[in-house]
Amino acid sequence: FQVTSGGEADEKGEQEVLEFPWVVVDVETKEVTDEQSKLVKPSMHPTLTPECISSTGIAQESADGAEGLQGVVQEFNAVLYRSFTANNKDFCLVTWGEAPLKRWLRADAKRK
């Protein structure tokens, strides 16, 4: 996950998810069945700060053309449904630390 950084968003604790990546691995076969990285259009602070652009490598034009958080989460949900739920398979979510899901995604989703 990448989140917005710098300026007013940091001051107010309103970082927004800017990139939502995932890799779906079938644990039985150990095969990657889906891998994507979706940019998310920030809505509360739509103008990326120079610090954010520098640290993420994401250009303002790319963020402007991205889909909103709700659409990206719905797409991720559809992938999970097709890959697991529809086939009655178990799954778990794995991240690099707790911040992506527990802190950033949860807080951003509550605001939107």
C-alpha positions in Angstrom: 0.0 0.0 0.0 1.0 3.6 -0.6 -0.7 6.5 1.1 -0.7 10.2 0.6 1.8 12.1 2.6 2.8 15.6 3.5 1.0 18.8 4.0 -2.5 19.1 5.4 -3.2 15.3 5.2 -0.4 14.6 7.6 -1.3 17.4 9.9 -4.9 16.2 10.2 -4.1 12.5 10.2 -6.0 12.1 6.9 -3.7 10.1 4.8 -5.6 8.4 1.9 -4.8 5.1 0.2 -3.1 6.0 -3.0 -2.1 2.5 -4.2 -3.8 -0.8 -3.4 -1.8 -3.8 -4.5 -2.6 -7.5 -4.2 -1.3 -10.9 -5.0 -3.7 -13.9 -4.8 -2.0 -17.2 -4.2 -3.8 -20.5 -4.2 -2.3 -22.1 -1.0 -3.0 -25.6 -2.2 -1.1 -25.3 -5.5 1.1 -22.4 -4.4 0.3 -20.7 -7.7 -0.3 -17.0 -8.2 -3.8 -16.7 -9.6 -4.1 -12.9 -9.7 -1.7 -9.9 -9.2 -2.6 -6.3 -9.5 -1.7 -2.9 -8.3 -4.4 -0.3 -8.5 -4.0 3.4 -8.1 -6.6 5.1 -6.0 -7.8 8.7 -6.6 -7.6 10.7 -3.4 -10.7 12.7 -2.7 -10.1 14.6 0.5 -6.7 16.0 -0.5 -6.6 15.4 -4.3 -3.4 17.4 -5.0 -0.4 15.3 -4.2 2.4 17.0 -2.3 5.9 17.1 -3.8 6.9 14.9 -0.8 4.2 12.3 -1.7 5.2 12.3 -5.4 8.9 11.9 -4.5 8.3 9.1 -2.0 5.8 7.0 -4.0 6.8 7.7 -7.5 3.2 8.3 -8.4 2.5 11.3 -10.7 -0.4 13.7 -10.1 -1.8 12.8 -13.5 -1.9 9.1 -12.6 -3.7 9.8 -9.4 -6.2 12.1 -11.2 -7.1 9.3 -13.6 -7.5 6.6 -11.0 -10.7 5.1 -9.7 -11.9 6.0 -6.2 -11.3 3.8 -3.2 -14.8 2.2 -3.2 -14.4 1.0 -6.8 -11.0 -0.5 -6.1 -12.2 -2.3 -3.0 -15.2 -3.6 -4.9 -12.8 -5.0 -7.6 -10.6 -6.6 -4.9 -13.7 -8.2 -3.4 -14.8 -9.5 -6.8 -11.4 -11.1 -7.2 -11.6 -12.8 -3.8 -15.1 -14.0 -4.6 -14.1 -15.5 -7.9 -11.0 -17.0 -6.5 -12.2 -18.4 -3.2 -15.8 -17.8 -2.1 -17.5 -19.1 -5.2 -15.3 -22.2 -5.0 -15.8 -22.7 -1.3 -12.1 -22.2 -0.6 -10.6 -20.7 2.5 -8.3 -17.6 2.3 -6.5 -15.2 4.5 -5.1 -11.7 4.0 -1.4 -11.1 4.5 0.3 -7.7 4.5 3.7 -6.2 5.4 2.8 -5.2 8.9 -0.5 -4.1 10.3 -0.6 -0.5 9.0 -2.0 -1.2 5.5 -5.2 -2.9 6.5 -5.6 -2.0 10.1 -4.6 1.7 10.0 -4.7 3.1 6.5 -7.4 1.2 4.7 -9.8 1.1 7.7 -9.4 4.8 8.4 -9.8 5.9 4.8 -12.8 3.6 4.2 -14.6 5.0 7.3 -14.1 8.6 6.1 -15.5 7.7 2.7 
